[in-house]
Amino acid sequence: MITPVKTSTQGLALSAEDAQHLQQFERLLDRVRDRTRGVAERYQNGTYLAGRAGASKTYTVRQTLDALGQPFAYRNARMSAAGLWAFLEEHPEHTCVLDDIPALFEQKQALQILMAAMGGEIGQPRPVTYTIKDKHERKSFLFKGGIIAISNLPLRRDPLADAVANPGNTWLNADMVNRLSAVMP
């Protein structure tokens, strides 16, 4: 059982409005914990968490994965499609956390790798293939892990991005951004 870290209000006099905002924020963090647990325990192949900077998305995901004792691998900053493929190949049975890598989701090749890694039956191995055109080289591996992507931006809306967001994956995007913005002015 994961024990959520509650924001301490001991000794603080909160207005009714502040208390309501705090409750809304805790409910959102519970959703983040639930989505994280769903991926880590392979009830879903992936999730995309988007919300305002500083809203505790990364901290909550990492805390939840630590509490579950599930193996996970974490990457942030910049990553190419080839770097994503290599990262997933190195950690084929882990929950892979991609944190604040917005440029990755702008690359068609990266989205296709994510589609392969998250497509197919939930909890079953999924083949991920990468072909290098100039070298006529094709690499492949089976990915059994999960993917948690964390961003301050909602996932863009186009056919390829929509394909990544298939029914086997959950996405807390624009709705969560709006809710976190309302709770954390």
C-alpha positions as CSV (number, residue, x, y, z in Angstrom):
1,M,0.0,0.0,0.0
2,I,1.4,3.4,-1.0
3,T,1.1,6.0,1.7
4,P,0.6,9.4,0.0
5,V,2.5,12.3,1.4
6,K,-0.1,14.7,2.4
7,T,0.5,18.4,2.6
8,S,0.7,19.3,6.2
9,T,-1.8,21.9,7.4
10,Q,-1.1,21.4,11.0
11,G,-0.9,24.7,12.8
12,L,-2.2,26.6,9.7
13,A,-5.5,28.4,9.6
14,L,-6.9,27.6,6.1
15,S,-9.8,29.4,4.6
16,A,-12.6,27.2,3.3
17,E,-11.5,28.0,-0.3
18,D,-7.8,27.1,0.5
19,A,-8.9,23.8,2.1
20,Q,-11.0,23.0,-1.0
21,H,-8.0,23.8,-3.3
22,L,-5.8,21.5,-1.2
23,Q,-8.4,18.7,-1.4
24,Q,-8.6,19.1,-5.2
25,F,-4.8,19.0,-5.5
26,E,-4.6,15.9,-3.4
27,R,-7.2,14.2,-5.6
28,L,-5.1,15.1,-8.7
29,L,-2.0,13.6,-7.0
30,D,-4.0,10.5,-6.3
31,R,-4.8,10.2,-10.0
32,V,-1.1,10.6,-10.8
33,R,-0.3,7.8,-8.2
34,D,-3.1,5.6,-9.7
35,R,-1.8,6.1,-13.3
36,T,1.8,5.4,-12.2
37,R,0.7,2.2,-10.4
38,G,-1.3,1.2,-13.5
39,V,1.8,1.3,-15.7
40,A,4.2,-0.1,-13.1
41,E,2.0,-3.1,-12.5
42,R,1.2,-3.5,-16.2
43,Y,-2.5,-2.8,-16.2
44,Q,-1.7,-0.3,-18.9
45,N,1.2,0.2,-21.3
46,G,1.8,3.9,-20.7
47,T,0.5,7.2,-19.5
48,Y,1.2,10.8,-20.4
49,L,1.0,13.3,-17.5
50,A,0.9,17.0,-18.3
51,G,0.5,19.9,-16.0
52,R,1.9,23.1,-14.7
53,A,5.6,23.2,-13.8
54,G,6.2,22.6,-10.1
55,A,2.9,20.7,-9.6
56,S,4.7,17.6,-8.2
57,K,4.2,15.4,-11.2
58,T,7.8,14.0,-11.3
59,Y,8.1,13.8,-7.5
60,T,4.9,11.9,-7.2
61,V,5.7,9.5,-10.0
62,R,9.2,8.7,-8.6
63,Q,7.9,8.4,-5.0
64,T,5.1,6.0,-6.1
65,L,7.6,3.9,-8.1
66,D,10.0,3.7,-5.2
67,A,7.1,2.8,-2.8
68,L,6.0,0.0,-5.2
69,G,9.6,-1.4,-5.4
70,Q,9.2,-1.7,-9.2
71,P,12.3,-1.3,-11.4
72,F,12.2,1.9,-13.3
73,A,14.6,4.0,-15.4
74,Y,14.4,7.8,-15.6
75,R,15.5,10.2,-18.3
76,N,15.0,13.9,-18.7
77,A,16.3,16.7,-20.9
78,R,16.8,16.2,-24.6
79,M,16.5,12.8,-26.4
80,S,16.5,11.9,-30.1
81,A,14.4,9.1,-31.6
82,A,17.5,6.9,-31.7
83,G,18.3,7.8,-28.1
84,L,14.7,6.7,-27.1
85,W,15.1,3.4,-28.9
86,A,18.4,2.8,-27.2
87,F,17.0,3.8,-23.8
88,L,14.0,1.4,-24.2
89,E,16.3,-1.4,-25.5
90,E,18.5,-1.0,-22.4
91,H,15.4,-1.3,-20.1
92,P,12.9,-3.6,-21.8
93,E,11.2,-4.8,-18.6
94,H,11.3,-1.5,-16.7
95,T,8.9,1.3,-16.3
96,C,10.6,4.0,-18.3
97,V,10.0,7.5,-17.2
98,L,10.5,10.3,-19.8
99,D,10.5,13.6,-18.0
100,D,10.3,17.0,-19.6
101,I,11.3,15.9,-23.1
102,P,8.9,18.0,-25.2
103,A,11.1,17.8,-28.3
104,L,10.8,14.0,-28.3
105,F,7.1,14.3,-28.9
106,E,7.6,16.6,-31.9
107,Q,9.6,13.9,-33.8
108,K,7.6,11.5,-35.9
109,Q,10.2,8.8,-35.6
110,A,10.1,9.0,-31.8
111,L,6.3,8.8,-31.8
112,Q,6.5,5.7,-34.0
113,I,8.9,4.1,-31.5
114,L,6.5,4.9,-28.7
115,M,3.6,3.5,-30.7
116,A,5.5,0.2,-31.1
117,A,6.6,0.1,-27.4
118,M,3.0,0.8,-26.1
119,G,1.0,-0.9,-28.8
120,G,-0.3,-4.4,-28.7
121,E,-1.8,-6.3,-25.8
122,I,-1.4,-4.9,-22.3
123,G,1.3,-6.7,-20.4
124,Q,2.5,-8.7,-23.4
125,P,5.9,-8.3,-25.1
126,R,5.8,-5.8,-28.0
127,P,8.4,-5.7,-30.8
128,V,10.2,-2.4,-31.3
129,T,12.1,-2.1,-34.5
130,Y,14.5,0.6,-35.7
131,T,15.9,0.7,-39.2
132,I,18.9,2.8,-40.3
133,K,18.3,3.7,-43.9
134,D,21.9,4.5,-45.0
135,K,23.4,1.4,-43.4
136,H,20.5,-0.9,-44.4
137,E,20.6,-2.0,-40.8
138,R,17.5,-3.2,-38.8
139,K,17.5,-3.7,-35.0
140,S,14.7,-5.1,-33.0
141,F,13.9,-6.1,-29.4
142,L,10.8,-7.0,-27.3
143,F,9.6,-4.4,-24.9
144,K,7.7,-5.7,-21.9
145,G,7.9,-2.5,-19.8
146,G,5.7,0.5,-19.4
147,I,6.2,4.2,-20.3
148,I,5.3,7.2,-18.2
149,A,5.8,10.5,-20.0
150,I,5.7,13.7,-18.0
151,S,5.4,17.2,-19.5
152,N,4.4,20.7,-18.8
153,L,2.6,20.7,-22.2
154,P,-0.4,18.7,-23.4
155,L,0.2,16.1,-26.2
156,R,-0.3,17.7,-29.6
157,R,-3.3,16.7,-31.6
158,D,-2.6,15.0,-34.9
159,P,-3.1,11.5,-36.3
160,L,0.3,10.2,-35.2
161,A,0.0,11.6,-31.7
162,D,-3.6,10.3,-31.5
163,A,-2.3,6.8,-32.5
164,V,0.2,6.9,-29.6
165,A,-2.7,7.7,-27.3
166,N,-4.5,4.4,-28.0
167,P,-7.0,2.7,-25.6
168,G,-4.2,0.7,-23.9
169,N,-2.7,3.9,-22.6
170,T,-4.0,6.7,-20.5
171,W,-3.4,10.4,-21.0
172,L,-3.8,13.1,-18.4
173,N,-3.3,16.1,-20.7
174,A,-5.2,19.3,-21.4
175,D,-7.8,18.4,-18.7
176,M,-5.1,17.9,-16.1
177,V,-3.3,21.1,-17.2
178,N,-6.5,23.1,-16.7
179,R,-7.2,21.5,-13.3
180,L,-3.7,22.0,-12.0
181,S,-3.7,25.6,-13.3
182,A,-6.9,26.2,-11.4
183,V,-5.6,24.6,-8.2
184,M,-2.1,26.1,-8.3
185,P,-2.6,29.7,-9.4
